[in-house]
Amino acid sequence: MGIFSKTCEYAMRAVFFIAAKTADGGRVGIKEIATGIDSPEHFLAKILQDLSRRGVIQSAKGPNGGFYVDEAILNMPLSSIVEAVDGNDIFIGCGLGLEYCSEENPCPIHHEFKAIRNQIQVLLKTTKIGEFNEDLNLGIAVLKK
């Protein structure tokens, strides 16, 4: 089990796939993305529609249509994907899911979890969407189980 929602996991994998396949131009269709990341196509369609609406990926209709990214998207932080799908709870939420947890009223794991949560935030805010293209295209990194 990951630290992100299942929807967010698929969204991140899809964006990485699209970025790796389209950074040099071109577009990729939903069937190829679904196969490339081991995702059910119907589930992926809604995710891609939401990401497109929020400007995390781009889409074009027609015979040469599909999904793609441009230079601006390649330079967006990973946090833009997470925030588009899951909001910012991962950056502020309690590790046990408690609403009352705070500095003044901490849960048992509050301080340790806060440190980890802050490291995750730094990773997501400082890592760019396009950073993994070469590793993905060379097969050094993978997006399927």
C-alpha positions as CSV (number, residue, x, y, z in Angstrom):
1,M,0.0,0.0,0.0
2,G,1.4,3.4,-1.0
3,I,1.1,6.7,0.8
4,F,-1.2,8.1,-1.9
5,S,-4.7,7.2,-2.8
6,K,-5.1,4.6,-5.5
7,T,-6.4,7.3,-7.8
8,C,-3.4,9.5,-7.1
9,E,-1.0,6.5,-7.7
10,Y,-2.6,5.9,-11.1
11,A,-2.5,9.7,-11.9
12,M,1.2,9.9,-11.1
13,R,2.0,6.8,-13.1
14,A,-0.1,8.1,-16.1
15,V,1.6,11.6,-16.0
16,F,5.1,10.0,-15.9
17,F,4.1,7.7,-18.8
18,I,2.7,10.6,-20.9
19,A,5.7,12.8,-20.1
20,A,8.2,10.1,-21.1
21,K,6.4,9.3,-24.3
22,T,5.6,12.9,-25.5
23,A,8.4,15.1,-24.2
24,D,9.8,15.2,-27.8
25,G,6.4,15.9,-29.4
26,G,3.6,13.6,-30.3
27,R,0.6,12.3,-28.4
28,V,-0.3,9.1,-26.7
29,G,-3.8,7.5,-26.5
30,I,-5.6,6.2,-23.5
31,K,-5.2,2.5,-24.5
32,E,-1.5,2.8,-24.7
33,I,-1.4,4.6,-21.4
34,A,-3.6,2.0,-19.7
35,T,-1.4,-0.8,-21.0
36,G,1.8,1.1,-20.1
37,I,0.8,1.6,-16.5
38,D,-1.4,-1.5,-15.9
39,S,-4.6,0.5,-15.3
40,P,-8.2,-0.2,-16.1
41,E,-9.1,2.0,-19.0
42,H,-12.4,3.2,-17.7
43,F,-10.8,4.2,-14.3
44,L,-8.0,6.0,-16.1
45,A,-10.3,8.0,-18.4
46,K,-11.8,9.9,-15.5
47,I,-8.4,10.5,-14.0
48,L,-7.0,11.9,-17.3
49,Q,-10.0,14.1,-17.8
50,D,-9.5,15.6,-14.3
51,L,-5.8,16.1,-14.9
52,S,-6.4,17.7,-18.2
53,R,-9.0,20.1,-16.8
54,R,-6.6,21.1,-14.1
55,G,-3.7,21.7,-16.6
56,V,-1.4,18.9,-15.4
57,I,-1.6,17.2,-18.8
58,Q,-2.9,18.4,-22.1
59,S,-5.3,16.7,-24.5
60,A,-6.3,17.0,-28.2
61,K,-9.3,15.4,-29.9
62,G,-9.3,14.0,-33.4
63,P,-7.4,11.5,-35.5
64,N,-4.0,12.8,-34.2
65,G,-5.4,13.3,-30.7
66,G,-4.3,12.0,-27.4
67,F,-2.6,13.2,-24.3
68,Y,0.7,15.1,-24.1
69,V,2.8,17.5,-22.0
70,D,4.7,20.6,-22.9
71,E,7.8,22.2,-21.5
72,A,5.9,24.0,-18.8
73,I,4.3,20.8,-17.5
74,L,7.6,18.9,-17.6
75,N,8.9,21.6,-15.2
76,M,5.9,21.4,-12.8
77,P,6.5,19.8,-9.4
78,L,5.1,16.4,-8.6
79,S,3.0,18.1,-5.9
80,S,0.8,19.6,-8.7
81,I,-0.3,16.0,-9.5
82,V,-1.0,15.1,-5.9
83,E,-2.8,18.3,-5.1
84,A,-5.0,18.0,-8.3
85,V,-6.1,14.5,-7.2
86,D,-5.9,14.3,-3.4
87,G,-5.7,17.9,-2.3
88,N,-3.1,18.9,0.2
89,D,-4.0,16.6,3.1
90,I,-0.7,14.7,2.7
91,F,1.1,17.9,3.6
92,I,-1.0,18.8,6.6
93,G,-2.9,15.7,7.7
94,C,-2.5,13.5,10.8
95,G,-0.8,10.1,10.3
96,L,-3.6,8.5,12.2
97,G,-6.3,10.5,10.4
98,L,-7.4,12.3,13.5
99,E,-9.0,15.7,12.9
100,Y,-8.1,17.1,16.4
101,C,-4.4,16.3,16.1
102,S,-2.2,19.4,16.3
103,E,1.0,20.8,17.9
104,E,-1.0,21.6,21.0
105,N,-3.0,18.3,20.9
106,P,-0.7,15.7,19.3
107,C,-1.6,12.1,18.5
108,P,0.9,9.5,19.6
109,I,2.9,9.6,16.3
110,H,2.4,13.4,15.6
111,H,6.0,14.6,15.8
112,E,7.6,11.6,14.0
113,F,5.0,11.7,11.3
114,K,5.3,15.4,10.9
115,A,9.0,15.0,10.1
116,I,8.3,12.3,7.5
117,R,5.4,14.3,6.1
118,N,7.7,17.3,5.7
119,Q,10.3,15.2,3.8
120,I,7.6,13.9,1.5
121,Q,6.5,17.5,0.9
122,V,10.1,18.5,0.0
123,L,10.4,15.6,-2.4
124,L,7.1,16.4,-4.1
125,K,7.7,20.2,-4.3
126,T,11.3,19.9,-5.6
127,T,11.0,17.0,-8.1
128,K,9.8,17.9,-11.6
129,I,7.4,15.8,-13.6
130,G,9.9,15.4,-16.5
131,E,12.8,14.2,-14.3
132,F,12.2,10.5,-14.9
133,N,11.8,10.5,-18.7
134,E,15.3,9.2,-19.5
135,D,15.1,6.4,-16.9
136,L,11.6,5.4,-18.1
137,N,12.6,5.4,-21.7
138,L,15.7,3.4,-21.0
139,G,13.8,0.9,-18.8
140,I,15.8,1.8,-15.7
141,A,12.5,2.8,-14.0
142,V,9.1,1.1,-14.4
143,L,5.5,2.0,-14.1
144,K,3.9,-1.4,-14.1
145,K,3.8,-4.1,-11.4
